[in-house]
Amino acid sequence: MRCPFCGNVDTQVKDSRPAEDHVAIRRRRFCPACGGRFTTYERVQLRDLVVIKSSGKREDFDRDKLERSIRIAMQKRPIEPERVDQMISGIVRRLESLGDTDIPSRSIGEIVMETLARIDTVSYVRFASVYKNFQAADDFDKFVSELRPPVQGQDE
């Protein structure tokens, strides 16, 4: 593993243990060249996934990109970081188990929205506003009104 501080390729593992979610190995590393210490995570990857964008462009699936978008949606929400990590790992496992290595970005967005809807409504709406490209407050109103259960006694 290359040292992020000096670029030395000969770093040493000082400690390994399962990460909190038990789907990754956390490794503490030391660089003998500069004395730097850093942490790496090792995860199982069942297959190399390719994302098919709506434009038709293909790009390698990036777990970190998925994680960033979900963490932005969940920013300042009362959700444990371990729960977020478990959710992301679950989404990645689900994508890997779809059976196809080519996954439309639309499918990824739908899976993320479905998962967020079960965990936190505010995060779900935040993610949906970007995913569905809301342009005005009316877009939010319409989307949120679909989330609300009908009031009893009113005609549906």
C-alpha positions as CSV (number, residue, x, y, z in Angstrom):
1,M,0.0,0.0,0.0
2,R,1.4,3.4,-1.0
3,C,1.9,5.9,1.8
4,P,-0.4,8.9,1.3
5,F,2.2,11.2,2.8
6,C,5.4,10.5,1.0
7,G,4.4,7.9,-1.7
8,N,6.6,5.1,-0.4
9,V,5.3,1.8,-1.6
10,D,6.8,-0.2,1.3
11,T,4.4,0.4,4.2
12,Q,3.8,-2.0,7.1
13,V,0.6,-3.3,8.7
14,K,0.7,-2.7,12.4
15,D,-2.8,-3.8,13.3
16,S,-5.8,-5.6,11.6
17,R,-9.3,-6.0,12.9
18,P,-12.8,-6.2,11.5
19,A,-14.5,-2.9,11.0
20,E,-17.6,-2.1,12.9
21,D,-19.9,-3.4,10.2
22,H,-17.9,-6.7,9.9
23,V,-17.9,-6.4,6.1
24,A,-14.4,-4.8,6.0
25,I,-11.0,-5.2,7.5
26,R,-9.5,-2.1,9.2
27,R,-5.8,-2.0,8.9
28,R,-3.5,0.5,10.7
29,R,-0.4,1.1,8.7
30,F,3.0,2.7,9.3
31,C,5.4,4.1,6.7
32,P,9.1,3.5,7.7
33,A,10.3,6.2,5.3
34,C,8.4,9.2,6.8
35,G,7.0,7.8,10.0
36,G,3.4,8.5,8.8
37,R,0.5,6.4,10.2
38,F,-2.8,5.9,8.3
39,T,-5.7,3.5,8.1
40,T,-7.0,1.5,5.2
41,Y,-10.1,-0.6,4.8
42,E,-10.3,-3.8,2.8
43,R,-13.7,-5.0,1.5
44,V,-14.9,-8.0,-0.5
45,Q,-15.9,-7.2,-4.0
46,L,-17.9,-9.9,-5.7
47,R,-17.7,-8.4,-9.2
48,D,-16.7,-5.3,-11.1
49,L,-19.8,-3.2,-11.6
50,V,-20.3,-0.8,-14.5
51,V,-22.8,2.1,-14.2
52,I,-24.7,2.9,-17.4
53,K,-25.6,6.7,-17.2
54,S,-28.8,8.0,-18.8
55,S,-26.6,9.5,-21.5
56,G,-25.4,6.0,-22.4
57,K,-21.9,6.7,-21.0
58,R,-20.4,3.8,-19.0
59,E,-18.2,4.2,-15.9
60,D,-16.9,2.0,-13.2
61,F,-19.0,1.8,-10.1
62,D,-17.5,3.9,-7.3
63,R,-18.6,2.9,-3.8
64,D,-17.1,6.2,-2.5
65,K,-19.2,8.3,-4.8
66,L,-22.3,6.4,-3.6
67,E,-21.3,6.9,0.0
68,R,-20.7,10.7,-0.5
69,S,-24.1,11.2,-2.1
70,I,-25.9,9.3,0.7
71,R,-23.9,11.1,3.4
72,I,-24.8,14.5,1.9
73,A,-28.5,13.5,2.0
74,M,-28.1,12.4,5.6
75,Q,-26.0,15.3,6.8
76,K,-27.0,16.5,10.3
77,R,-29.6,13.8,10.7
78,P,-29.8,11.7,13.9
79,I,-28.5,8.5,12.3
80,E,-25.6,6.5,13.7
81,P,-22.6,6.4,11.3
82,E,-22.5,2.6,11.7
83,R,-26.1,2.5,10.5
84,V,-25.1,4.5,7.4
85,D,-22.2,2.2,6.7
86,Q,-24.4,-0.9,7.0
87,M,-26.9,0.7,4.7
88,I,-24.2,1.4,2.1
89,S,-22.8,-2.1,2.3
90,G,-26.4,-3.5,1.9
91,I,-26.9,-1.4,-1.2
92,V,-23.6,-2.5,-2.7
93,R,-24.4,-6.2,-1.9
94,R,-27.8,-5.8,-3.5
95,L,-26.2,-4.3,-6.7
96,E,-23.7,-7.1,-6.8
97,S,-26.4,-9.7,-6.5
98,L,-28.5,-8.4,-9.3
99,G,-26.7,-10.8,-11.6
100,D,-25.6,-8.3,-14.2
101,T,-22.4,-6.3,-14.1
102,D,-23.9,-3.4,-16.1
103,I,-26.3,-1.5,-13.9
104,P,-28.3,1.6,-15.1
105,S,-27.8,4.6,-12.9
106,R,-31.6,4.8,-12.6
107,S,-31.6,1.5,-10.8
108,I,-29.0,2.6,-8.3
109,G,-31.0,5.8,-7.6
110,E,-34.2,3.8,-7.1
111,I,-32.5,1.4,-4.7
112,V,-31.0,4.2,-2.7
113,M,-34.3,6.0,-2.5
114,E,-36.1,2.9,-1.4
115,T,-33.5,2.3,1.3
116,L,-33.5,5.9,2.5
117,A,-37.3,6.0,2.6
118,R,-37.2,3.2,5.2
119,I,-34.6,4.9,7.3
120,D,-35.2,8.7,7.3
121,T,-37.8,10.7,5.4
122,V,-35.8,13.9,5.4
123,S,-32.8,12.2,3.9
124,Y,-35.1,10.5,1.4
125,V,-36.5,13.9,0.3
126,R,-33.0,15.4,0.1
127,F,-31.7,12.6,-2.1
128,A,-34.9,12.6,-4.3
129,S,-34.5,16.4,-4.9
130,V,-31.2,15.8,-6.5
131,Y,-32.0,12.5,-8.1
132,K,-35.3,13.7,-9.6
133,N,-33.8,17.1,-10.4
134,F,-36.3,19.3,-8.6
135,Q,-36.4,22.8,-10.2
136,A,-38.8,24.6,-8.0
137,A,-40.6,24.6,-4.6
138,D,-43.6,23.1,-6.4
139,D,-41.6,20.0,-7.1
140,F,-41.0,19.5,-3.4
141,D,-44.6,20.1,-2.6
142,K,-45.8,17.5,-5.1
143,F,-43.2,15.0,-3.9
144,V,-43.9,15.5,-0.2
145,S,-47.7,15.4,-0.7
146,E,-47.3,11.9,-2.2
147,L,-45.5,10.8,1.0
148,R,-48.3,11.9,3.3
149,P,-51.1,9.4,4.0
150,P,-54.5,10.6,3.0
151,V,-56.5,12.3,5.8
152,Q,-59.4,10.0,7.0
153,G,-62.8,11.3,6.1
154,Q,-61.6,12.9,2.9
155,D,-62.5,11.5,-0.5
156,E,-59.5,9.9,-2.2
